[in-house]
Amino acid sequence: MILVINPNSSEGVTQGLRDALAPYGPSFDCVTLAGSPATIASAEDVARAGLRVLDIARERQVRAIITACFSDPGLDLMRAEGMTAFGIQECGILTAMARADRFGIIALSPRSIPRHMSKMRQMGVIGRLAGEVGLSGVSALDAGTSEAVLQETKEAGRRLVDMGAGAIVLGCAGFAPRRQLLEQELGVPVIDPVQAAAVMALGVMA
């Protein structure tokens, strides 16, 4: 079994994860961190969520774990304990680079961008980044359900294509229900990082 941890407290986002992963079979158990913020929005949120992700991972006997927040909370902590763990930011970016020379990212808010940039510097992939565009500070749930946010997301995607992005990574697990529609609208590969992490995690199950 692959444990998929939604580090925010939104059950709607967790259900979106289940729906996005349904085509990949029954190997995924999606859980929510009750008591967390509804959206992981700050460095403090990431740090607190990371410790709770680690606690849940320690309790479960699973083959692999996905931390389903674009700041990858708890990823390094789990790996330090020898767990097979995947972060959706890492997996989404690596998948985008397999599809295009340069990639772009749509974030929930401009506040998220510095955290994402720090992770990309650690990964050594800044040279492949066409750009990152932050939305106006939307919730993780609205990223996949609000029509107004959908229009904002489309505009952000168009900006990234104009900046030279040949593939776009959706910078939140909550975007999952929008992936296919955005790809049709923008005409470039659009990566749901949760699905990207799922495919990599399935690779360890063989």
Phi, psi and omega per residue, in radians:
M1 nan 2.518 3.080
I2 -1.904 2.121 3.139
L3 -1.547 2.182 3.113
V4 -1.956 1.981 -3.068
I5 -1.797 2.068 2.987
N6 -1.499 1.911 -3.053
P7 -1.284 -0.135 3.026
N8 -1.702 3.065 -3.013
S9 -1.697 0.169 -3.062
S10 -1.477 1.955 3.073
E11 -1.162 -0.498 3.080
G12 -1.096 -0.699 3.080
V13 -1.141 -0.737 3.128
T14 -1.074 -0.697 3.090
Q15 -1.131 -0.639 3.054
G16 -1.063 -0.643 3.061
L17 -1.099 -0.787 3.141
R18 -1.040 -0.764 -3.130
D19 -1.133 -0.718 -3.123
A20 -1.174 -0.536 -3.078
L21 -1.627 -0.169 -3.113
A22 -0.940 -0.703 -3.140
P23 -1.133 -0.230 -3.078
Y24 -1.664 0.104 3.045
G25 1.755 -3.069 -2.980
P26 -1.579 0.290 -3.000
S27 -1.450 0.017 -2.981
F28 -1.972 2.322 3.046
D29 -2.034 1.900 -3.063
C30 -1.698 2.208 -3.116
V31 -2.251 2.756 -3.097
T32 -1.972 2.491 3.038
L33 -1.496 1.587 3.105
A34 -1.053 2.434 3.130
G35 1.601 -0.190 3.054
S36 -1.348 2.907 2.995
P37 -1.063 2.704 3.115
A38 -1.178 -0.397 3.052
T39 -2.422 2.308 3.060
I40 -1.391 1.873 -2.916
A41 -2.107 -0.224 -3.063
S42 -2.349 2.924 3.090
A43 -1.084 -0.631 3.090
E44 -1.133 -0.726 3.073
D45 -0.993 -0.768 -3.120
V46 -1.097 -0.796 -3.108
A47 -1.103 -0.806 3.140
R48 -1.130 -0.756 3.134
A49 -1.111 -0.650 -3.131
G50 -1.041 -0.717 3.121
L51 -1.155 -0.660 3.137
R52 -1.281 -0.619 3.038
V53 -1.045 -0.767 3.122
L54 -1.067 -0.741 3.134
D55 -1.039 -0.795 3.140
I56 -1.143 -0.728 3.139
A57 -1.059 -0.643 3.126
R58 -1.155 -0.528 -3.067
E59 -1.376 -0.373 -2.973
R60 -1.858 2.467 3.074
Q61 -1.745 1.615 -3.081
V62 -2.315 2.833 -3.135
R63 -1.327 -0.585 -3.091
A64 -2.707 2.780 -3.107
I65 -2.324 2.401 3.035
I66 -2.011 2.188 2.990
T67 -1.642 1.916 -2.896
A68 -1.676 1.026 2.982
C69 -2.442 2.477 -2.976
F70 -1.228 -0.191 3.019
S71 -1.564 0.056 3.084
D72 0.940 0.826 -3.118
P73 -1.096 2.339 3.099
G74 1.449 -0.092 -3.040
L75 -1.072 -0.918 -3.125
D76 -1.140 -0.605 3.118
L77 -1.118 -0.752 3.128
M78 -1.162 -0.747 3.141
R79 -1.132 -0.595 3.121
A80 -1.104 -0.411 3.103
E81 -1.702 0.197 3.054
G82 1.451 0.185 3.131
M83 -1.364 2.636 3.024
T84 -1.513 1.766 -2.985
A85 -2.228 2.525 -3.131
F86 -2.215 2.400 3.052
G87 -1.906 2.445 -3.010
I88 -1.257 -0.466 3.085
Q89 -1.159 -0.871 3.109
E90 -0.976 -0.878 -3.064
C91 -1.155 -0.693 3.126
G92 -1.107 -0.758 -3.129
I93 -1.170 -0.774 3.141
L94 -1.080 -0.667 3.104
T95 -1.170 -0.731 3.119
A96 -1.067 -0.694 -3.130
M97 -1.228 -0.363 3.033
A98 -1.377 -0.252 -3.098
R99 -1.820 -0.380 -3.040
A100 -2.721 2.753 3.120
D101 -1.184 -0.739 -3.124
R102 -2.202 2.525 -3.080
F103 -2.221 2.803 3.045
G104 -2.234 2.845 -3.121
I105 -2.267 2.403 2.994
I106 -1.834 2.052 3.139
A107 -1.777 2.791 3.101
L108 -1.190 -0.516 -3.014
S109 -2.714 2.640 3.008
P110 -1.010 -0.459 3.125
R111 -1.097 -0.453 -3.098
S112 -1.348 -0.413 -2.970
I113 -1.069 -0.786 3.125
P114 -1.001 -0.670 3.093
R115 -1.118 -0.757 3.138
H116 -1.126 -0.709 3.142
M117 -1.116 -0.690 3.109
S118 -1.054 -0.754 3.128
K119 -1.138 -0.693 -3.130
M120 -1.188 -0.582 3.039
R121 -1.118 -0.717 3.089
Q122 -1.079 -0.658 -3.140
M123 -1.329 -0.313 -3.125
G124 1.322 0.550 -3.041
V125 -2.032 0.151 -3.086
I126 -0.990 -0.593 -3.122
G127 -1.134 -0.296 3.131
R128 -1.711 -0.059 -3.090
L129 -1.453 2.103 3.034
A130 -1.359 -0.576 3.128
G131 2.873 2.907 3.041
E132 -2.312 2.344 -3.124
V133 -2.078 2.231 3.091
G134 -1.662 2.391 2.999
L135 -1.282 -3.041 -2.946
S136 -1.458 0.272 -3.112
G137 1.643 1.009 -3.060
V138 -1.714 2.861 3.125
S139 -1.428 2.796 3.100
A140 -1.074 -0.662 3.131
L141 -1.177 -0.787 -3.127
D142 -1.116 -0.461 3.123
A143 -0.988 -0.525 -3.110
G144 -1.933 -0.002 -3.033
T145 -2.256 -0.430 -3.033
S146 -1.517 2.273 3.104
E147 -1.192 -0.627 3.107
A148 -1.117 -0.728 3.120
V149 -1.195 -0.585 3.080
L150 -1.050 -0.770 3.123
Q151 -1.114 -0.697 3.102
E152 -1.122 -0.668 3.141
T153 -1.177 -0.710 3.087
K154 -1.044 -0.762 3.141
E155 -1.128 -0.705 3.079
A156 -1.082 -0.712 3.110
G157 -1.109 -0.706 3.112
R158 -1.109 -0.699 3.098
R159 -1.058 -0.730 -3.125
L160 -1.169 -0.689 3.081
V161 -1.079 -0.746 3.097
D162 -1.091 -0.497 3.125
M163 -1.413 -0.088 3.080
G164 1.863 0.168 3.127
A165 -1.273 2.159 3.067
G166 -1.608 -0.167 3.038
A167 -2.629 2.626 -3.084
I168 -2.196 2.293 3.085
V169 -1.767 2.266 3.095
L170 -1.427 2.058 -2.939
G171 -1.524 0.692 3.047
C172 -2.949 2.491 3.087
A173 -1.072 -0.469 -3.111
G174 -1.165 -0.313 3.132
F175 -1.264 -0.161 -2.949
A176 -0.830 -0.757 -3.109
P177 -1.168 -0.209 -3.048
R178 -1.715 -0.138 -2.948
R179 -0.968 -0.932 -3.049
Q180 -1.107 -0.767 3.135
L181 -1.085 -0.750 3.140
L182 -1.144 -0.676 3.125
E183 -1.109 -0.733 3.099
Q184 -1.110 -0.682 -3.082
E185 -1.255 -0.698 -2.983
L186 -1.622 -0.365 3.072
G187 1.328 0.267 3.045
V188 -2.309 2.802 3.079
P189 -1.027 2.315 3.061
V190 -2.026 2.154 -2.999
I191 -1.759 2.088 2.913
D192 -1.442 1.984 -3.029
P193 -1.167 -0.410 3.085
V194 -1.183 -0.793 3.082
Q195 -1.108 -0.665 3.118
A196 -1.073 -0.765 3.117
A197 -1.159 -0.639 -3.140
A198 -1.081 -0.772 -3.140
V199 -1.078 -0.732 3.138
M200 -1.190 -0.681 3.126
A201 -1.148 -0.668 3.092
L202 -1.051 -0.499 3.135
G203 -1.100 -0.435 3.135
V204 -1.506 -0.134 -3.089
M205 -1.494 -0.250 -3.063
A206 -1.170 nan nan
